[in-house]
Amino acid sequence: MKNGSGSYGDDCCWIDDVQFPSAHTFTFLPEFELETQVVENEVTLTWPMQDPTDDYLIRRNGTPIALQHETTFTEWLNLGTFTYSVTAVSSEGLQSIPAFATVEITVLGIDSIENTLRVFPNPVRSYLNISYDRPFSYKLFNSIGQQLWVGESAGDLYMDCRTLSQGVYFLFVATEGETCTKKIIVQ
């Protein structure tokens, strides 16, 4: 023995000044379960509240994406496989063991505004038809970015383009947190 350390042969290393138990102990918050729900390309994570004062650190594929107080998290993703972890963080800085879940997205946003908004005919000479199954707001810009028209619609709209000069225009449509821009050609 050397200085209170032990070794029993030449194929060992010396361990000096080790304290048991360690002076640096970690206390973890209780472990919890993470539930996932995937509907097309929308992922929803839910978990039980640990303590009313706790925050939750959410990671996707190891990268932090949110720190929040709520116990539900929702996001839209493109195709792929994603691993989430959620860690409870107390006001004192204590953390829980992360809860993990892996989800696979196999459908590419069929209900997104890009796939269901219909704008026709394009090119247009007289009336432009805009059809969408929900209320939306719209703005029409010319090719140098000047806003020409702005408004709202309950779902179907007919724009009189006969007063517009020939050229390229941009139609911006927004609804429920989604936006879409369409290039319109007036002849």
C-alpha positions in Angstrom: 0.0 0.0 0.0 1.1 3.5 -0.8 -0.4 6.5 1.1 -3.5 4.6 2.0 -4.1 3.5 -1.6 -4.1 0.0 -2.8 -2.6 -2.0 -5.6 -2.1 -5.7 -6.0 0.3 -5.9 -9.0 2.1 -4.2 -11.8 -1.0 -4.2 -14.1 -2.9 -1.8 -11.9 -2.9 1.9 -11.5 -2.6 3.8 -8.3 -5.7 5.6 -6.9 -4.8 8.3 -4.5 -6.9 10.8 -2.5 -10.3 9.2 -3.4 -13.1 9.9 -0.9 -16.1 7.6 -0.5 -18.8 8.8 -0.6 -17.8 11.6 -3.0 -17.8 15.2 -1.8 -19.7 16.0 -5.0 -23.0 14.2 -4.7 -26.0 14.8 -7.1 -29.6 14.7 -6.1 -32.0 14.1 -8.9 -35.7 15.1 -9.1 -38.1 12.1 -9.4 -38.2 10.3 -12.8 -41.4 10.6 -14.9 -42.9 9.2 -18.0 -43.1 11.0 -21.4 -46.1 10.4 -23.6 -46.2 11.1 -27.3 -48.9 11.5 -29.8 -48.2 11.9 -33.6 -51.0 13.0 -35.9 -49.7 13.2 -39.5 -46.7 15.5 -39.0 -47.7 17.1 -35.7 -45.9 15.8 -32.6 -47.4 16.4 -29.1 -45.5 15.5 -25.9 -47.1 15.4 -22.5 -45.8 14.5 -19.1 -47.1 14.8 -15.4 -46.2 18.0 -13.5 -43.4 17.3 -11.1 -43.6 20.4 -8.9 -45.7 23.6 -9.6 -42.5 25.6 -9.7 -40.5 23.4 -12.1 -39.6 24.3 -15.6 -39.0 21.7 -18.4 -36.1 21.5 -20.8 -37.1 19.9 -24.1 -34.5 18.5 -26.5 -34.9 17.1 -30.0 -32.1 14.9 -31.1 -29.9 16.2 -28.3 -30.4 19.9 -29.1 -32.3 22.1 -26.7 -35.4 23.5 -28.4 -37.6 24.8 -25.6 -37.5 25.7 -21.9 -41.1 26.1 -20.6 -43.3 25.8 -17.6 -46.2 23.9 -19.3 -46.4 20.1 -19.4 -47.4 19.9 -23.0 -45.3 20.6 -26.1 -46.4 20.6 -29.7 -44.6 21.1 -33.0 -44.8 20.3 -36.7 -42.0 18.4 -38.3 -41.0 17.1 -41.8 -40.3 13.5 -42.5 -37.8 11.7 -40.3 -37.2 10.0 -37.0 -36.7 12.2 -33.9 -35.7 11.5 -30.3 -37.1 13.8 -27.6 -36.0 14.2 -24.0 -37.7 16.2 -21.3 -35.9 17.1 -18.1 -37.6 18.8 -15.1 -35.5 21.7 -13.7 -36.3 23.0 -10.2 -35.9 26.6 -9.1 -32.8 25.4 -7.1 -31.2 24.1 -10.3 -31.9 20.4 -9.5 -32.7 18.3 -12.6 -34.6 15.1 -13.1 -33.3 12.1 -15.1 -34.5 12.8 -18.7 -37.6 11.1 -20.0 -37.1 9.9 -23.6 -39.4 9.2 -26.5 -38.7 8.5 -30.2 -41.2 9.4 -32.9 -41.3 8.8 -36.7 -43.0 11.2 -39.1 -44.0 9.4 -42.3 -46.6 11.9 -43.6 -45.6 15.3 -45.0 -48.2 17.8 -43.8 -51.2 17.0 -45.9 -53.3 19.6 -44.1 -50.9 22.5 -44.5 -52.0 25.6 -46.3 -49.5 25.0 -49.1 -51.3 21.8 -50.0 -54.9 22.9 -49.7 -54.9 26.5 -50.9 -56.0 26.7 -54.5 -55.2 29.8 -56.6 -56.4 29.8 -60.3 -56.2 30.6 -63.1 -52.6 31.6 -63.1 -51.7 33.4 -65.3 -54.9 35.5 -64.9 -56.6 38.0 -67.2 -59.7 38.9 -65.3 -60.7 37.2 -62.1 -58.4 35.3 -59.8 -60.1 32.5 -57.7 -58.7 31.8 -54.2 -60.1 28.8 -52.5 -59.3 27.6 -49.0 -61.4 25.5 -46.6 -61.0 28.0 -43.7 -61.1 31.8 -43.2 -57.9 33.6 -44.2 -56.4 37.0 -44.6 -54.5 38.1 -47.7 -52.3 40.8 -49.1 -51.3 41.4 -52.7 -47.9 43.0 -53.5 -46.5 44.2 -56.8 -43.0 43.1 -58.0 -41.3 46.0 -56.2 -43.0 45.2 -52.8 -45.8 47.8 -52.7 -48.9 46.5 -51.0 -51.9 46.9 -53.3 -54.7 45.0 -51.6 -55.4 43.7 -48.2 -58.4 41.9 -46.8 -60.0 38.8 -45.2 -62.1 36.0 -46.6 -64.3 33.3 -45.2 -62.9 30.7 -47.6 -63.5 31.6 -51.2 -62.5 34.8 -52.8 -62.7 36.3 -56.4 -60.2 39.1 -57.0 -60.9 41.4 -59.9 -57.5 41.7 -61.6 -58.7 43.6 -64.7 -57.4 46.9 -63.1 -53.9 45.5 -62.6 -51.1 46.1 -65.1 -49.5 43.1 -66.8 -46.7 41.7 -64.7 -45.7 39.6 -61.7 -47.5 40.0 -58.3 -47.2 38.2 -55.0 -50.2 37.0 -53.0 -49.6 36.5 -49.3 -52.2 34.3 -47.5 -52.2 33.7 -43.7 -54.4 31.5 -41.5 -54.1 30.0 -38.0 -50.4 30.4 -37.7 -49.6 29.3 -41.3 -48.6 31.5 -44.2 -48.1 30.9 -47.9 -46.9 33.1 -50.7 -48.0 32.5 -54.3 -46.5 34.2 -57.4 -49.3 35.5 -59.6 -48.9 36.5 -63.3 -51.3 39.0 -64.7 -51.6 39.1 -68.5 
